Each structure stands twice: as structure tokens, then as C-alpha cells.
Amino acid sequence: MVDMARLNTLKSQLLQATDFMAVFEYFMTHFGENPQFMAMGKRTRHAVIEAAVAQTFQRLYGQPLQAGQLLLTLLPKQHFVHGGGFYGEKLVNIRHRSNPS
């Protein structure tokens, strides 16, 4: 069973964090390998997230992350996107809390 209170805690951490390794560890501990949590979502594309990651990689490494390299999952009821991918040997992790429209 997925403890939705922990998802709310994760969302709060995303807004307040200065140490994102702690946020990543919280996500992996409580959600990362939970099949029920994974089943709640559906694959998605998110233009803003993809553009932000591409620009960040352009600034850091001189090349943008190639389009389609991220696998993102949307939990629509929770207004939450998560996912990741690889840039060469670098792991990219995404946790995004969106505001309801």
C-alpha cells in the first residue's frame, strides 16, 4: 500500500530542500521500488521539465540532453512527475511537484 502522507512529505521536501540527495533517498526508500506506486502513474512528456534539463546540461557539459532521453511518469491525481534517464554515464533524476491547474 502506498502511504500518500509520505508523498506529501516528499512534495514539501522538494520545495524546501537544499540537499537533494536526502530527497532522492527519501523517494527511493518509500516509493522507488514500490510496484503499487509505479502502477499509479502513466508515462508522460513534460516540455518544461525537458527544456530545463536540456538547458542545465548545456550549461554544465556544453551539450544539451538529447530529446527523448528522459522517461517521465505522471501521477495525475497527485500532481507529481518523476523519472530519469542517463546522460553518458551520468544519472539524471527528476521529481517535480506541479500545481493543479
Rosetta blueprint (number, residue, H / E / L):
1 M L
2 V L
3 D L
4 M H
5 A H
6 R H
7 L H
8 N H
9 T H
10 L H
11 K H
12 S H
13 Q H
14 L H
15 L H
16 Q H
17 A L
18 T L
19 D L
20 F H
21 M H
22 A H
23 V H
24 F H
25 E H
26 Y H
27 F H
28 M H
29 T H
30 H H
31 F H
32 G H
33 E L
34 N L
35 P H
36 Q H
37 F H
38 M H
39 A H
40 M L
41 G L
42 K E
43 R E
44 T E
45 R L
46 H L
47 A H
48 V H
49 I H
50 E H
51 A H
52 A H
53 V H
54 A H
55 Q H
56 T H
57 F H
58 Q H
59 R H
60 L H
61 Y H
62 G L
63 Q L
64 P L
65 L L
66 Q L
67 A L
68 G L
69 Q L
70 L L
71 L E
72 L E
73 T E
74 L E
75 L E
76 P H
77 K H
78 Q H
79 H L
80 F E
81 V E
82 H E
83 G E
84 G E
85 G E
86 F E
87 Y E
88 G L
89 E L
90 K E
91 L E
92 V E
93 N E
94 I E
95 R E
96 H E
97 R E
98 S L
99 N L
100 P L
101 S L
